[in-house]
Amino acid sequence: MSLGAARGTKPAMSRRRGTGSIYRRGKVWWVKWYDAAGQPQYRSAHSRERKVAEDLLRELLGHRARGAPTPPDPYRVTVDALLDGLLAEYRANGRRSLDRADLSCRHLLRAFAGRGAGTVTGADIVKYQELRLREGAAPGTVNRELAALRRAYRLAIRQGLLVSSPAFAQLREDNIRTGFLEAGQLEAVCRRLGPVEADVTRFCFITGWRSKSEAFPLRWAQVDWSGGFVRLEPGQAKNRDGRAFPITPALRQVLERRLEETRRVERAQSRVVPFVFHRKGQPLRSMSKSWRTACKAAGIPGRLLHDLRRTAVRNLERAGIARSVAMAMVGHRTESIYRRYAIVAEADLREAGAKLAALSPTNGDSLRGLR
């Protein structure tokens, strides 16, 4: 194989057309080879090192010898194009997290717009982390943004646009929330909410289902009265898995109260209302403002609706329900995510302390029982 050429001159050609050649334009090495149809192709090695060009030529000739398509030049595929492809994939598959992905892409483009995908390195990823942290972004937020970029690279590799991805390192997340609502706090908040908002709050407290994507749009067709379950069909849940939660007595009270209100609205409006949680027949969309106001008035400011999901997980743990069953009920696909929610509450720790106190040195009988 001929791999040499005079600097700044026309590439030195090998005797056999199939072997290709390398040459320099200015200080940068280039590669010339012939495709399966015998047509000459040119590509920059984007390097001043001769060996980089030699390795690139061998790679390109290897693809041709195997009958595989020539991989695209990663320096011509921009990060902008990767992120556009990511959002297109989200839209095509109807992913619920499209808004979150779009926001991540906007932040990423501030640092990587116009960059060739092949020029991004692990060092660039670290610089992005430092930039966002200086701007006040939480480590978890930065990790979610870079997760979108990593997914964009993986998608491009599957589509044959790239052959490799930079190294992605995650920041340590110390901002995991640990909020809970006890039963008394729940009712204190519900007394300060409207009827429909109070009932959807109780529903989330019991089931641990996601408020905005799973509880708010709940329909009566998902309530299986005869079977005794509230169901999410595949595609309705965030993780696309189907799910069922048993209708407990407390949950039945909530649903029956909403059914009575739904029938009243249907008679008044002479139409069918398909939603469980609605305001005068219109589906519940948001209750962020009323929730914050109610929590503040109840003396527990700063709580989130999502804390109800964490509370439900803790209640399932308290009830001794098998972890695999509890994960299926609340919709956690992996045990690592479930464990983030199954945080021990202070009341449980105090109860454990009381049990331990019964075995203190002043209680000789208890200690003798341990010998």
Secondary structure, 3 states (H helix, E strand, C coil): CCCCCCCCCCCCCCCCHHHCEEEEECCEEEEEEECCCCCEEEEECCCCCHHHHHHHHHHHHHHHHCCCCCCCCCCCCEHHHHHHHHHHHHHHCCCCCHHHHHHHHHHHHHHHCCCEHHHCCHHHHHHHHHHHHHCCCCHHHHHHHHHHHHHHHHHHHHCCCCCCCCCCCCCCCCCCCCCCCCHHHHHHHHCCCCHHHHHHHHHHHHHCCCHHHHHCCCEHHHEECCCCEEEECCCCCCCCCCEEEECCHHHHHHHHHHHHHHHHHHHHHCCCCCECCEECCEECCCCHHHHHHHHHHCCCCCCCCCHHHHHHHHHHHHCCCCHHHHHHHHCCCCHHHHHHHCCCCHHHHHHHHHHHHCCCCCCHHHHHHHC
